Amino acid sequence: MSEETVVGTCHELAAGDFIVARYKGALVHRGRVTERVPDYGLFWILDELTGGRRLLDMADLEIALVCSGVTAPKAPGAEPAAA
């Protein structure tokens, strides 16, 4: 099971960090941080759930950093096809 640490500001995040984002307790985004705009509480991720790049707002979501020693969960269908 993965370990998560809830973060309160973008200053606690860095490019390459794996995060999960929840809205009212429901998982809505999951992926790696690509850029931050910490003065505005915003950051970009490459979302594994949708496959797209997403701009997230710390004020709207609960953001948790997934500990680096834990393997990040794979998105459904992310496994390569067997040869």
Protein Blocks (a to p, Z undefined) as FASTA:
>chain_A
ZZddddfbfklpcehiacdddeehiafbdcddfbdcfknopacdddfknopacdddfklp
ccddddfkbccdddehkaccdZZ
